[in-house]
């Protein structure tokens, strides 16, 4: 039993070493799913600042059908949640809301938003 455990531990370390060794040579993932220029800027910045958001989006159904963050988070300037907190939108006509309301979702998902 100890021999089997030892072999498993050694194989795990070899595998981990291979993964760690390969990481510096990893390719940069470029996201170009027919999203707008503004959305590409959001994706690029958030990938640097908060990669988890981009990772979650990248693996979502929305990403796979070309729906970007700006498609749901962009609001009119008079919206109470309108903000320009991100460097990429400061001083532009683009306003972002961190909260997406059911009204926004209903544009594409009317039945689900109604529920």
C-alpha positions, 0 to 999 in steps of 0.5 A, a space after each residue: 500500500 505504501 509503495 502504491 501511495 509513493 508512486 502516486 505521489 511521485 507521478 503527481 509531482 512529475 505532473 505538477 512539474 510539467 504543468 509549472 514548467 509549461 506555464 511560462 510558454 503558455 499562449 495568450 488567449 485572444 478573445 475576438 468573438 465579434 464584440 464591439 471595440 468598446 467591449 474588447 477594451 472592457 475585456 482587455 482591461 478586466 483581464 488585467 485587473 480582475 481576470 475572474 470576471 473575464 474567465 467567467 464570461 469567457 466560459 459563459 453562454 453569453 460569450 459563445 454567442 457574442 454577447 459582451 459585458 457592454 451589451 448588458 452593463 451599458 446604460 444611459 447617462 441619466 440612469 441612477 446607476 450610471 458610472 464611468 469608474 473604468 479608465 476606458 470609459 472616463 470622459 466618453 459617452 459610455 456609461 456603465 452600471 455594475 448592476 444588470 436589471 431584469 429589464 435589461 435581461 428582458 430584451 433577450 429573455 422576456 419569459 425568464 425576466 417575467 418569472 
